[in-house]
Amino acid sequence: MLHRGTWLGSSVIALGLVLPMAGWPGDSSAIICTRIVTAGIALFIALPVLRVFLMLVVFVRERDLRLSAIAMLVLAIMLLGSVLGVGSP
């Protein structure tokens, strides 16, 4: 998942960077291209969280309580870091 997600994120960012160079028409093309690049960066940020969530699902299905608890703890730490990061000046 990380391998293909990295390629997807890189492709989205490259698309956002190449469109203005290719002469993509439109008045708001710079704004749209910036949003495409931002979506690629957001994908890079979301990939580790998705991987930990996927591992949580796998561990719960296998009934591995210890690794499930560890995955939940990691997700909680990621959530707490995001909340504190957004809330700080």
C-alpha positions in Angstrom: 0.0 0.0 0.0 2.8 2.4 0.8 4.6 1.7 -2.4 1.6 2.2 -4.7 0.4 5.1 -2.6 3.8 6.8 -2.9 3.7 6.4 -6.7 0.1 7.8 -6.7 1.0 10.8 -4.5 4.1 11.5 -6.7 2.0 11.3 -9.9 -0.7 13.6 -8.5 2.0 16.2 -7.5 3.7 15.8 -10.9 0.4 16.4 -12.7 -0.2 19.5 -10.7 3.3 20.8 -11.7 3.1 19.8 -15.3 -0.3 21.2 -16.2 0.8 24.9 -16.1 3.9 24.1 -18.1 1.8 22.4 -20.8 -0.2 25.6 -21.2 -3.4 24.3 -19.6 -6.0 27.0 -20.4 -8.2 28.8 -18.0 -8.1 31.8 -15.7 -8.1 29.8 -12.5 -5.6 27.2 -13.7 -3.0 28.2 -11.1 -5.5 27.7 -8.3 -6.6 24.3 -9.6 -3.0 23.2 -10.1 -2.1 24.3 -6.6 -5.1 22.3 -5.3 -3.9 19.2 -7.2 -0.4 19.5 -5.7 -2.0 20.0 -2.2 -4.0 16.8 -2.8 -0.8 14.9 -3.5 0.8 16.2 -0.4 -2.3 15.3 1.7 -2.1 11.8 0.2 1.5 11.5 1.4 0.4 12.6 4.9 -2.5 10.1 5.0 -0.6 7.1 3.8 1.0 6.2 7.2 -2.3 6.7 9.0 -4.0 4.4 6.5 -1.4 1.8 6.9 -1.7 1.7 10.7 -5.5 1.6 10.4 -5.2 -1.3 8.0 -2.9 -3.2 10.3 -5.4 -2.6 13.2 -8.1 -4.2 11.1 -5.9 -7.1 10.3 -4.9 -7.6 13.9 -8.5 -7.4 15.1 -9.6 -10.0 12.5 -6.8 -12.3 13.6 -7.8 -11.7 17.3 -4.3 -10.6 18.2 -5.2 -8.4 21.2 -1.7 -7.2 22.0 -0.9 -5.9 18.5 -4.4 -4.5 18.2 -3.9 -2.5 21.3 -0.5 -1.3 20.0 -2.1 -0.2 16.7 -4.9 1.6 18.5 -2.3 3.3 20.7 -0.3 4.4 17.6 -3.5 5.7 16.0 -4.4 7.6 19.2 -1.0 9.2 19.3 -1.3 10.2 15.6 -4.7 11.7 16.3 -3.5 13.6 19.4 -0.5 14.9 17.5 -2.8 16.2 14.7 -5.2 17.8 17.1 -2.4 19.5 19.1 -0.7 20.5 15.8 -3.8 22.1 14.4 -4.6 23.9 17.7 -1.2 25.4 18.3 -0.4 28.9 17.0 
